[in-house]
Amino acid sequence: MDRQIVNEDEYIAICNQELKKHPYYEEGMEVTGVPKGSSGSDLSGYTFQGPEKTRGIVAQVVSSVDKKYELRVT
């Protein structure tokens, strides 16, 4: 199955949309770009915000997004 190609900003937005659908989502959980406030080709990566105990949930969601979308760095 071909994955849909998305850019950096789309990828982070999709991760956050899917994260909010997770049954164990907690307020404040979020995937953000690094460095903070950057977007597009200015991003060097992404990280998560939220309680440390939710790191596994975020990893699960990102893994699921990776199966459906291909991040194409611009």
VOKOL-203251 format. One record per residue (C-alpha): residue in one letter; y, x, z. Coordinates in nm, 4 decimals, decimal comma. Layout:
% VOKOL-203251
aa=a north=Y east=X up=Z
...
//
This chain:
% VOKOL-203251
aa=m north=0,0000 east=0,0000 up=0,0000
aa=d north=0,3392 east=0,1382 up=-0,0975
aa=r north=0,5924 east=0,1636 up=0,1787
aa=q north=0,9486 east=0,0455 up=0,1268
aa=i north=1,1943 east=0,3371 up=0,1084
aa=v north=1,4865 east=0,3202 up=0,3517
aa=n north=1,7688 east=0,5547 up=0,4457
aa=e north=1,8415 east=0,6858 up=0,7948
aa=d north=2,0678 east=0,3997 up=0,9044
aa=e north=1,8279 east=0,1345 up=0,7736
aa=y north=1,5367 east=0,3034 up=0,9494
aa=i north=1,7089 east=0,3016 up=1,2879
aa=a north=1,8188 east=-0,0617 up=1,2400
aa=i north=1,4628 east=-0,1669 up=1,1519
aa=c north=1,3228 east=0,0181 up=1,4541
aa=n north=1,5675 east=-0,1649 up=1,6806
aa=q north=1,4918 east=-0,5041 up=1,5233
aa=e north=1,1187 east=-0,4506 up=1,5731
aa=l north=1,1730 east=-0,3156 up=1,9240
aa=k north=1,3482 east=-0,6371 up=2,0290
aa=k north=1,0446 east=-0,8360 up=1,9103
aa=h north=0,8050 east=-0,6391 up=2,1327
aa=p north=0,6748 east=-0,8474 up=2,4258
aa=y north=0,7655 east=-0,5721 up=2,6756
aa=y north=1,1146 east=-0,5130 up=2,5412
aa=e north=1,3707 east=-0,4551 up=2,8158
aa=e north=1,7469 east=-0,4777 up=2,7840
aa=g north=1,8897 east=-0,1352 up=2,7050
aa=m north=1,5937 east=-0,0100 up=2,5004
aa=e north=1,7256 east=0,1265 up=2,1732
aa=v north=1,6567 east=0,3853 up=1,9036
aa=t north=1,9699 east=0,5883 up=1,8338
aa=g north=2,0699 east=0,8631 up=1,5967
aa=v north=2,1238 east=1,2236 up=1,7004
aa=p north=2,3917 east=1,3376 up=1,7462
aa=k north=2,5193 east=1,0196 up=1,9051
aa=g north=2,7611 east=0,8269 up=1,6868
aa=s north=2,6498 east=0,9898 up=1,3626
aa=s north=2,4966 east=0,8116 up=1,0662
aa=g north=2,3447 east=0,8763 up=0,7264
aa=s north=2,3127 east=1,2387 up=0,6255
aa=d north=2,4989 east=1,3456 up=0,9424
aa=l north=2,1926 east=1,2565 up=1,1508
aa=s north=1,9641 east=1,5355 up=1,2612
aa=g north=1,7084 east=1,2957 up=1,4083
aa=y north=1,6698 east=1,0024 up=1,6396
aa=t north=1,5895 east=0,9402 up=2,0045
aa=f north=1,5519 east=0,6457 up=2,2367
aa=q north=1,7663 east=0,5015 up=2,5105
aa=g north=1,6277 east=0,3040 up=2,8011
aa=p north=1,4054 east=0,3410 up=3,1045
aa=e north=1,1669 east=0,6375 up=3,0857
aa=k north=0,8727 east=0,4043 up=3,1521
aa=t north=0,9386 east=0,2357 up=2,8136
aa=r north=0,9001 east=0,5532 up=2,6051
aa=g north=0,5457 east=0,4530 up=2,5040
aa=i north=0,6642 east=0,1134 up=2,3821
aa=v north=0,9290 east=0,2748 up=2,1652
aa=a north=0,6729 east=0,5210 up=2,0258
aa=q north=0,4402 east=0,2323 up=1,9417
aa=v north=0,7155 east=0,0433 up=1,7595
aa=v north=0,8305 east=0,3526 up=1,5650
aa=s north=0,4699 east=0,4195 up=1,4627
aa=s north=0,4395 east=0,0624 up=1,3362
aa=v north=0,7652 east=0,0958 up=1,1399
aa=d north=0,6389 east=0,4223 up=0,9874
aa=k north=0,3397 east=0,2356 up=0,8432
aa=k north=0,5680 east=-0,0077 up=0,6563
aa=y north=0,8684 east=0,2076 up=0,5656
aa=e north=0,9265 east=0,5539 up=0,4288
aa=l north=1,2343 east=0,7314 up=0,5582
aa=r north=1,4151 east=0,8969 up=0,2694
aa=v north=1,6735 east=1,1435 up=0,3995
aa=t north=2,0024 east=1,1166 up=0,2114
//
